[in-house]
Amino acid sequence: MKNKNLLKYLYKIGKTRKMQKNNILFYEGELAKNFFILLQGKIRVYKCAKGEKEITLHYFKPFDFIAEMPAFKRLNYPANAICEEESKILEINFIEFENLCNNNNEFNLILISSLLNKIKILEKKILQNSLDLKTKLLKYILENEKKLDTILQKQIAIDLNVRVQSLSRILKELKLAKLIDTKRGKIEIINKKALLDEVW
């Protein structure tokens, strides 16, 4: 958030919480009395499918708004939120949140921007779900090229909501085609042009 005065105001009306890795911020189905701003750390939002499978919806980074829509509409949280690492949260009560919306036009613009970003996230998730696993993986590799050396295959399986075995099968296929290589559970691009050709 670029506006320091607004952030100071949010600190004044909100409550700061420090949370450990694997702490739950909220559960799906709980009444959304608060919305949150992530100050430090990383939050994963997910839903539970049959067989206790977790479907990852999105990762939030510092200064992202979390659950502003259900708080504004007075709905239940539509998914679960868990801390992927030690995190610091600014928790804001709905009544204070509503007063802020009524009295601060600048905040309204920030809120609208955040909601539009949520729509983009949803559109991306819908597009991703319409693709076959190979195309999903290729797009993921290209989109995360600069940080592939920090992402384990297990994490990629979580991000794409697929089984590790299914992911391994596609990775083996890409390795045989000499498009990628894998070292210590991480992916290295060998032929970027061929990867781009496969996707487009």
C-alpha positions in Angstrom: 0.0 0.0 0.0 1.6 3.2 -1.2 -0.3 5.7 0.9 1.5 5.9 4.3 -1.2 8.1 5.9 -3.9 5.6 5.0 -1.8 2.7 6.3 -1.3 4.6 9.6 -5.1 5.1 9.9 -5.7 1.4 9.2 -3.2 0.6 12.0 -5.1 2.9 14.3 -8.5 1.1 13.7 -7.1 -2.4 13.3 -5.5 -5.0 15.5 -2.1 -6.5 14.6 -1.6 -10.2 15.0 1.5 -12.3 14.7 0.9 -15.8 13.5 3.1 -18.9 13.2 3.5 -21.1 10.2 0.5 -23.4 9.7 -1.8 -21.2 11.9 -5.3 -20.9 10.4 -6.4 -17.3 9.8 -10.0 -18.3 9.2 -12.1 -21.4 8.2 -14.5 -21.7 5.3 -18.1 -21.1 6.6 -17.2 -18.8 9.4 -19.0 -15.5 9.4 -16.7 -12.8 8.0 -16.7 -10.2 10.7 -13.2 -9.0 9.8 -11.1 -8.4 6.8 -7.3 -8.5 6.8 -4.2 -6.9 5.4 -1.1 -9.1 5.2 1.9 -7.1 6.5 4.5 -9.8 6.5 4.7 -13.5 5.4 2.6 -15.5 3.0 -1.0 -16.7 3.3 -2.5 -19.6 1.2 -6.2 -19.7 0.6 -7.6 -23.1 -0.2 -10.8 -25.3 -0.2 -11.1 -28.9 0.9 -12.4 -31.4 -1.7 -13.5 -35.0 -1.2 -10.8 -37.2 0.3 -9.4 -34.3 2.3 -7.6 -33.0 -0.9 -6.8 -29.3 -0.6 -7.4 -27.1 -3.7 -5.2 -24.1 -3.5 -6.9 -20.9 -4.8 -4.3 -18.3 -4.3 -1.3 -17.1 -2.3 -1.3 -13.6 -0.7 1.8 -11.5 -0.3 2.5 -8.5 1.9 0.0 -5.6 1.7 -2.7 -7.7 -0.1 -6.2 -7.4 1.2 -7.7 -10.7 2.3 -11.5 -11.4 2.6 -12.6 -7.8 2.0 -15.5 -9.0 -0.2 -17.2 -11.4 2.3 -16.7 -8.8 5.1 -18.3 -6.1 2.9 -21.2 -8.3 1.9 -21.5 -9.8 5.4 -21.1 -13.3 4.1 -19.2 -16.4 5.4 -15.6 -16.9 4.4 -15.7 -18.9 1.1 -12.5 -20.8 1.8 -9.8 -21.5 4.4 -6.7 -19.4 5.0 -3.5 -20.7 6.4 -0.1 -19.2 7.1 2.6 -20.7 4.8 5.2 -19.0 6.9 5.5 -16.8 10.0 3.2 -13.9 9.2 2.0 -10.5 10.5 -1.7 -9.6 10.0 -3.6 -6.4 10.4 -7.2 -7.4 11.3 -9.9 -4.8 10.8 -13.5 -5.1 12.2 -16.3 -4.7 9.7 -18.0 -1.7 11.4 -14.7 0.2 11.3 -14.2 -1.0 7.8 -17.7 0.3 6.8 -17.0 3.7 8.3 -13.8 3.9 6.4 -15.6 3.2 3.1 -18.2 5.9 3.9 -15.7 8.6 4.7 -12.6 8.0 2.7 -12.8 8.0 -1.1 -9.1 7.2 -1.5 -9.6 4.0 0.4 -12.6 3.1 -1.8 -10.3 3.3 -4.9 -7.8 1.0 -3.2 -10.6 -1.4 -2.3 -12.0 -1.4 -5.9 -8.5 -2.1 -7.2 -8.2 -5.0 -4.8 -11.6 -6.5 -5.8 -10.7 -6.2 -9.5 -7.5 -8.1 -8.7 -9.6 -10.8 -7.1 -11.6 -11.1 -10.4 -8.3 -11.5 -12.3 -7.3 -14.2 -9.9 -10.6 -16.0 -10.5 -10.3 -15.7 -14.3 -6.8 -17.1 -14.1 -8.0 -20.0 -12.0 -10.9 -20.8 -14.4 -8.5 -20.7 -17.4 -6.0 -22.9 -15.6 -8.7 -25.5 -14.8 -9.7 -25.7 -18.4 -6.2 -26.7 -19.5 -4.7 -30.2 -19.6 -2.0 -31.0 -17.1 0.9 -30.7 -19.5 -0.2 -27.2 -20.6 -0.8 -26.2 -17.0 2.7 -27.2 -16.1 4.4 -25.6 -19.1 2.6 -22.3 -18.3 3.6 -22.5 -14.7 7.3 -23.2 -15.5 7.4 -20.2 -17.9 5.5 -17.9 -15.5 7.9 -18.8 -12.6 11.1 -19.1 -14.6 13.1 -16.7 -12.4 12.3 -18.6 -9.1 12.3 -22.2 -10.3 15.4 -22.9 -8.3 13.5 -22.2 -5.1 10.3 -24.2 -5.9 10.1 -27.9 -5.1 8.1 -30.3 -7.3 5.8 -31.0 -4.3 5.0 -27.3 -4.1 4.2 -27.2 -7.8 1.8 -30.1 -7.4 0.0 -28.1 -4.6 -0.1 -25.0 -6.7 -1.6 -26.8 -9.7 -3.8 -29.0 -7.5 -2.5 -32.2 -9.0 -1.1 -35.4 -7.6 2.7 -35.6 -7.3 2.7 -38.9 -9.4 0.8 -37.2 -12.3 3.2 -34.3 -12.2 6.3 -36.6 -12.2 4.9 -38.4 -15.3 4.7 -35.1 -17.3 8.1 -34.0 -16.0 9.6 -37.2 -17.2 8.1 -36.6 -20.6 9.5 -33.1 -20.8 12.9 -34.3 -19.7 13.0 -37.0 -22.4 12.1 -34.3 -24.9 15.1 -32.3 -23.5 12.9 -29.3 -22.7 13.8 -29.3 -19.0 16.0 -31.0 -16.5 15.4 -31.7 -12.8 18.0 -31.4 -10.0 17.2 -32.2 -6.3 13.5 -31.9 -6.8 13.7 -28.6 -8.7 13.2 -27.8 -12.4 15.7 -26.2 -14.8 14.7 -24.9 -18.2 16.8 -26.4 -21.1 15.0 -25.2 -24.2 12.8 -22.1 -23.5 11.8 -21.6 -27.1 10.5 -25.2 -27.4 8.5 -24.7 -24.2 7.0 -21.5 -25.6 6.1 -23.3 -28.9 4.4 -26.1 -26.9 2.2 -23.6 -25.1 1.4 -21.2 -27.9 
